[in-house]
């Protein structure tokens, strides 16, 4: 092989590597538990059946991870985002994905940099949504409601706003039918994945588990194929986040016997970052 051939081969190889790098993309999956396939009650999220909830959560995570790689992702990060963030057994998670667990002070989405898409997996509707499964807004024990720039909001809207600050679109949201409806109001471009129909705060009509995981996988592929056309959530700045706090000793918002407080304690913060309002300077 002469020098000219070697040079041409080098150019071809460099071109192939550049093309491969251009096609590479990272996906971030933030997983909550209340909207996971098969989860219908608080016993599975913080009670005696929490191990069952963790297994169900891991299976939804793996279905989503599989869909990500089938769609061409070259890197997938999965954040265990329910409660303290230690809900799934790491050994149960697809080893191709990077799993993040535990506290991540100061950031909502650790290792978010370089992501092209965010998937909100297993999400739930905002607090006080009628017939929604385990509906709440970040804390079922302390928060009765939240507003972003005067619009009532739940975790889907706030997390989409945080993602937009990092220039990353939410491409898919999974959960019950009320969560899906809420997601469509905030994120009309995003793909939604309904894995159950809420019949009340502690009950749902479930899509069969195998079918639900197949749906998550399918919707993940569909969402990532459209990721470049997904728009960021538009938020006006400075942004204002408001919390209505429950009196001490109140029932959780998804307790069937819960009654909204007539005069909740109201806290409002305004600033240049929704993420910091949520986690830092905006925390009351």
One Martini backbone bead per residue (centre of mass of N, CA, C, O) as a GRO file, in nm:
protein
  284
    1UNK     BB    1   0.094   0.038   0.026
    2UNK     BB    2   0.074   0.356  -0.037
    3UNK     BB    3   0.067   0.676   0.068
    4UNK     BB    4  -0.199   0.759  -0.072
    5UNK     BB    5  -0.370   0.528   0.046
    6UNK     BB    6  -0.327   0.598   0.344
    7UNK     BB    7  -0.453   0.879   0.329
    8UNK     BB    8  -0.732   0.794   0.226
    9UNK     BB    9  -0.794   0.608   0.466
   10UNK     BB   10  -0.778   0.830   0.679
   11UNK     BB   11  -1.009   1.002   0.569
   12UNK     BB   12  -1.231   0.789   0.587
   13UNK     BB   13  -1.209   0.731   0.891
   14UNK     BB   14  -1.261   1.020   0.984
   15UNK     BB   15  -1.544   1.037   0.857
   16UNK     BB   16  -1.674   0.804   1.014
   17UNK     BB   17  -1.624   0.921   1.297
   18UNK     BB   18  -1.777   1.186   1.252
   19UNK     BB   19  -2.050   1.057   1.184
   20UNK     BB   20  -2.081   0.904   1.451
   21UNK     BB   21  -2.066   1.153   1.636
   22UNK     BB   22  -2.317   1.297   1.508
   23UNK     BB   23  -2.516   1.048   1.598
   24UNK     BB   24  -2.465   1.085   1.877
   25UNK     BB   25  -2.666   1.031   2.188
   26UNK     BB   26  -2.820   1.164   2.482
   27UNK     BB   27  -3.017   1.027   2.754
   28UNK     BB   28  -3.263   1.134   2.996
   29UNK     BB   29  -3.395   0.959   3.288
   30UNK     BB   30  -3.672   1.043   3.491
   31UNK     BB   31  -3.781   0.862   3.784
   32UNK     BB   32  -4.073   0.782   3.912
   33UNK     BB   33  -4.345   0.598   4.085
   34UNK     BB   34  -4.658   0.667   4.064
   35UNK     BB   35  -4.651   0.614   3.725
   36UNK     BB   36  -4.604   0.328   3.731
   37UNK     BB   37  -4.643   0.025   3.638
   38UNK     BB   38  -4.872  -0.111   3.881
   39UNK     BB   39  -4.920   0.151   4.039
   40UNK     BB   40  -5.193   0.233   4.302
   41UNK     BB   41  -5.036   0.282   4.587
   42UNK     BB   42  -4.868   0.386   4.879
   43UNK     BB   43  -4.757   0.105   4.960
   44UNK     BB   44  -4.556   0.107   4.698
   45UNK     BB   45  -4.389   0.391   4.779
   46UNK     BB   46  -4.387   0.386   5.139
   47UNK     BB   47  -4.455   0.096   5.225
   48UNK     BB   48  -4.488  -0.248   5.252
   49UNK     BB   49  -4.465  -0.243   4.906
   50UNK     BB   50  -4.191  -0.109   4.805
   51UNK     BB   51  -4.041  -0.341   4.665
   52UNK     BB   52  -4.245  -0.373   4.444
   53UNK     BB   53  -4.216  -0.087   4.332
   54UNK     BB   54  -3.915  -0.120   4.256
   55UNK     BB   55  -3.958  -0.343   4.045
   56UNK     BB   56  -4.148  -0.189   3.861
   57UNK     BB   57  -3.953   0.044   3.806
   58UNK     BB   58  -3.723  -0.120   3.676
   59UNK     BB   59  -3.890  -0.224   3.435
   60UNK     BB   60  -3.949   0.052   3.312
   61UNK     BB   61  -3.662   0.142   3.277
   62UNK     BB   62  -3.573  -0.089   3.085
   63UNK     BB   63  -3.772  -0.025   2.860
   64UNK     BB   64  -3.661   0.259   2.806
   65UNK     BB   65  -3.367   0.186   2.750
   66UNK     BB   66  -3.421   0.006   2.511
   67UNK     BB   67  -3.553   0.230   2.338
   68UNK     BB   68  -3.308   0.413   2.324
   69UNK     BB   69  -3.114   0.216   2.175
   70UNK     BB   70  -3.306   0.160   1.936
   71UNK     BB   71  -3.290   0.481   1.857
   72UNK     BB   72  -2.949   0.537   1.895
   73UNK     BB   73  -2.835   0.560   2.154
   74UNK     BB   74  -2.509   0.605   2.338
   75UNK     BB   75  -2.648   0.741   2.601
   76UNK     BB   76  -2.773   0.654   2.938
   77UNK     BB   77  -2.956   0.819   3.195
   78UNK     BB   78  -3.067   0.715   3.527
   79UNK     BB   79  -3.300   0.853   3.755
   80UNK     BB   80  -3.368   0.808   4.087
   81UNK     BB   81  -3.659   1.019   4.184
   82UNK     BB   82  -3.774   0.889   4.444
   83UNK     BB   83  -3.738   1.051   4.704
   84UNK     BB   84  -3.419   0.939   4.800
   85UNK     BB   85  -3.316   0.756   4.542
   86UNK     BB   86  -3.354   0.424   4.660
   87UNK     BB   87  -3.558   0.199   4.489
   88UNK     BB   88  -3.346   0.039   4.325
   89UNK     BB   89  -3.174  -0.226   4.207
   90UNK     BB   90  -2.891  -0.211   4.032
   91UNK     BB   91  -2.895  -0.514   3.919
   92UNK     BB   92  -3.179  -0.456   3.752
   93UNK     BB   93  -3.022  -0.270   3.561
   94UNK     BB   94  -2.928  -0.185   3.272
   95UNK     BB   95  -2.583  -0.175   3.202
   96UNK     BB   96  -2.592   0.054   2.976
   97UNK     BB   97  -2.675   0.225   3.209
   98UNK     BB   98  -2.673   0.512   3.408
   99UNK     BB   99  -2.701   0.521   3.758
  100UNK     BB  100  -2.882   0.746   3.976
  101UNK     BB  101  -2.844   0.796   4.331
  102UNK     BB  102  -2.965   0.990   4.555
  103UNK     BB  103  -2.836   1.273   4.640
  104UNK     BB  104  -2.843   1.616   4.456
  105UNK     BB  105  -2.723   1.890   4.538
  106UNK     BB  106  -2.841   2.175   4.344
  107UNK     BB  107  -2.973   1.947   4.150
  108UNK     BB  108  -3.201   1.783   3.948
  109UNK     BB  109  -2.993   1.688   3.698
  110UNK     BB  110  -2.761   1.474   3.707
  111UNK     BB  111  -2.574   1.459   3.429
  112UNK     BB  112  -2.711   1.649   3.186
  113UNK     BB  113  -2.492   1.703   3.015
  114UNK     BB  114  -2.544   1.649   2.663
  115UNK     BB  115  -2.835   1.628   2.633
  116UNK     BB  116  -3.118   1.577   2.398
  117UNK     BB  117  -3.309   1.426   2.616
  118UNK     BB  118  -3.617   1.402   2.811
  119UNK     BB  119  -3.753   1.161   3.040
  120UNK     BB  120  -4.073   1.116   3.203
  121UNK     BB  121  -4.098   0.858   3.434
  122UNK     BB  122  -4.363   0.792   3.631
  123UNK     BB  123  -4.567   1.010   3.651
  124UNK     BB  124  -4.774   1.266   3.802
  125UNK     BB  125  -5.012   1.450   3.909
  126UNK     BB  126  -5.122   1.712   4.042
  127UNK     BB  127  -5.248   1.840   4.299
  128UNK     BB  128  -5.596   1.768   4.312
  129UNK     BB  129  -5.649   1.568   4.095
  130UNK     BB  130  -5.901   1.412   3.970
  131UNK     BB  131  -5.856   1.066   3.982
  132UNK     BB  132  -5.561   1.056   4.057
  133UNK     BB  133  -5.270   0.892   4.102
  134UNK     BB  134  -5.094   1.008   4.356
  135UNK     BB  135  -5.136   1.309   4.381
  136UNK     BB  136  -4.878   1.570   4.353
  137UNK     BB  137  -4.629   1.837   4.467
  138UNK     BB  138  -4.341   1.683   4.574
  139UNK     BB  139  -4.542   1.700   4.847
  140UNK     BB  140  -4.791   1.522   5.013
  141UNK     BB  141  -4.740   1.651   5.318
  142UNK     BB  142  -4.702   1.993   5.241
  143UNK     BB  143  -4.831   2.032   4.945
  144UNK     BB  144  -5.116   2.169   4.778
  145UNK     BB  145  -4.965   2.383   4.578
  146UNK     BB  146  -4.863   2.516   4.248
  147UNK     BB  147  -4.692   2.802   4.080
  148UNK     BB  148  -4.616   2.931   3.747
  149UNK     BB  149  -4.666   3.233   3.666
  150UNK     BB  150  -4.981   3.176   3.774
  151UNK     BB  151  -4.968   2.866   3.702
  152UNK     BB  152  -5.072   2.575   3.754
  153UNK     BB  153  -4.849   2.317   3.888
  154UNK     BB  154  -4.633   2.049   3.835
  155UNK     BB  155  -4.372   1.841   3.777
  156UNK     BB  156  -4.376   1.857   3.474
  157UNK     BB  157  -4.353   2.168   3.436
  158UNK     BB  158  -4.105   2.223   3.614
  159UNK     BB  159  -3.907   2.019   3.478
  160UNK     BB  160  -3.931   2.147   3.197
  161UNK     BB  161  -3.813   2.421   3.286
  162UNK     BB  162  -3.541   2.316   3.376
  163UNK     BB  163  -3.459   2.188   3.107
  164UNK     BB  164  -3.473   2.453   2.939
  165UNK     BB  165  -3.227   2.584   3.089
  166UNK     BB  166  -3.053   2.337   2.933
  167UNK     BB  167  -3.167   2.282   2.639
  168UNK     BB  168  -3.389   2.047   2.708
  169UNK     BB  169  -3.621   1.831   2.594
  170UNK     BB  170  -3.929   1.698   2.638
  171UNK     BB  171  -4.036   1.384   2.482
  172UNK     BB  172  -4.151   1.215   2.741
  173UNK     BB  173  -4.455   1.085   2.912
  174UNK     BB  174  -4.537   0.885   3.195
  175UNK     BB  175  -4.866   0.747   3.303
  176UNK     BB  176  -5.150   0.849   3.365
  177UNK     BB  177  -5.417   1.008   3.221
  178UNK     BB  178  -5.374   1.275   3.382
  179UNK     BB  179  -5.078   1.316   3.315
  180UNK     BB  180  -5.108   1.323   3.011
  181UNK     BB  181  -5.292   1.573   3.004
  182UNK     BB  182  -5.090   1.764   3.143
  183UNK     BB  183  -4.861   1.733   2.937
  184UNK     BB  184  -5.021   1.848   2.691
  185UNK     BB  185  -5.050   2.136   2.809
  186UNK     BB  186  -4.726   2.186   2.833
  187UNK     BB  187  -4.640   1.948   2.593
  188UNK     BB  188  -4.743   1.922   2.274
  189UNK     BB  189  -4.486   1.760   2.147
  190UNK     BB  190  -4.501   1.533   2.328
  191UNK     BB  191  -4.487   1.214   2.419
  192UNK     BB  192  -4.728   0.977   2.534
  193UNK     BB  193  -4.778   0.732   2.821
  194UNK     BB  194  -5.035   0.513   2.898
  195UNK     BB  195  -5.058   0.277   3.192
  196UNK     BB  196  -5.323   0.419   3.320
  197UNK     BB  197  -5.636   0.463   3.504
  198UNK     BB  198  -5.771   0.675   3.707
  199UNK     BB  199  -6.001   0.627   4.008
  200UNK     BB  200  -5.801   0.750   4.224
  201UNK     BB  201  -5.564   0.801   4.470
  202UNK     BB  202  -5.585   0.450   4.518
  203UNK     BB  203  -5.642   0.393   4.193
  204UNK     BB  204  -5.653   0.159   3.899
  205UNK     BB  205  -5.645   0.095   3.556
  206UNK     BB  206  -5.454  -0.153   3.405
  207UNK     BB  207  -5.208  -0.215   3.212
  208UNK     BB  208  -5.059  -0.466   3.117
  209UNK     BB  209  -4.737  -0.505   3.183
  210UNK     BB  210  -4.623  -0.602   2.913
  211UNK     BB  211  -4.770  -0.385   2.748
  212UNK     BB  212  -4.655  -0.136   2.892
  213UNK     BB  213  -4.355  -0.186   2.823
  214UNK     BB  214  -4.398  -0.185   2.517
  215UNK     BB  215  -4.502   0.107   2.510
  216UNK     BB  216  -4.255   0.246   2.623
  217UNK     BB  217  -4.063   0.154   2.403
  218UNK     BB  218  -4.216   0.274   2.162
  219UNK     BB  219  -4.239   0.575   2.265
  220UNK     BB  220  -3.938   0.621   2.285
  221UNK     BB  221  -3.869   0.590   1.990
  222UNK     BB  222  -4.062   0.806   1.885
  223UNK     BB  223  -3.950   1.047   2.046
  224UNK     BB  224  -3.647   1.032   1.945
  225UNK     BB  225  -3.713   1.071   1.642
  226UNK     BB  226  -3.836   1.379   1.735
  227UNK     BB  227  -3.630   1.556   1.906
  228UNK     BB  228  -3.551   1.797   1.700
  229UNK     BB  229  -3.870   1.913   1.710
  230UNK     BB  230  -3.863   1.982   2.001
  231UNK     BB  231  -3.982   2.204   2.226
  232UNK     BB  232  -3.936   2.429   2.455
  233UNK     BB  233  -4.024   2.555   2.736
  234UNK     BB  234  -4.185   2.857   2.795
  235UNK     BB  235  -4.036   3.114   3.004
  236UNK     BB  236  -4.072   3.379   3.207
  237UNK     BB  237  -3.845   3.646   3.294
  238UNK     BB  238  -3.878   3.647   3.585
  239UNK     BB  239  -3.959   3.389   3.795
  240UNK     BB  240  -4.254   3.243   3.958
  241UNK     BB  241  -4.286   3.067   4.267
  242UNK     BB  242  -4.556   2.883   4.424
  243UNK     BB  243  -4.665   2.795   4.757
  244UNK     BB  244  -4.895   2.570   4.922
  245UNK     BB  245  -4.922   2.505   5.261
  246UNK     BB  246  -4.971   2.281   5.497
  247UNK     BB  247  -5.075   2.197   5.778
  248UNK     BB  248  -4.995   2.054   6.046
  249UNK     BB  249  -5.119   1.718   6.029
  250UNK     BB  250  -5.189   1.656   5.758
  251UNK     BB  251  -5.292   1.494   5.512
  252UNK     BB  252  -5.235   1.355   5.238
  253UNK     BB  253  -5.330   1.441   4.919
  254UNK     BB  254  -5.381   1.106   4.858
  255UNK     BB  255  -5.588   1.092   5.066
  256UNK     BB  256  -5.920   1.018   5.064
  257UNK     BB  257  -5.965   1.222   5.333
  258UNK     BB  258  -5.879   1.471   5.204
  259UNK     BB  259  -5.874   1.830   5.280
  260UNK     BB  260  -5.857   2.129   5.184
  261UNK     BB  261  -5.716   2.414   5.272
  262UNK     BB  262  -5.843   2.729   5.304
  263UNK     BB  263  -5.553   2.852   5.450
  264UNK     BB  264  -5.275   2.839   5.326
  265UNK     BB  265  -4.944   2.868   5.319
  266UNK     BB  266  -4.779   3.133   5.147
  267UNK     BB  267  -4.513   3.105   4.897
  268UNK     BB  268  -4.288   3.341   4.726
  269UNK     BB  269  -4.068   3.334   4.433
  270UNK     BB  270  -3.809   3.526   4.259
  271UNK     BB  271  -3.618   3.452   3.947
  272UNK     BB  272  -3.369   3.329   3.705
  273UNK     BB  273  -3.443   3.024   3.827
  274UNK     BB  274  -3.626   2.746   3.866
  275UNK     BB  275  -3.423   2.556   3.995
  276UNK     BB  276  -3.348   2.751   4.232
  277UNK     BB  277  -3.631   2.784   4.341
  278UNK     BB  278  -3.666   2.479   4.405
  279UNK     BB  279  -3.358   2.423   4.553
  280UNK     BB  280  -3.277   2.712   4.665
  281UNK     BB  281  -3.372   3.032   4.682
  282UNK     BB  282  -3.686   2.915   4.664
  283UNK     BB  283  -3.666   2.785   4.933
  284UNK     BB  284  -3.863   2.819   5.227
   0.00000   0.00000   0.00000
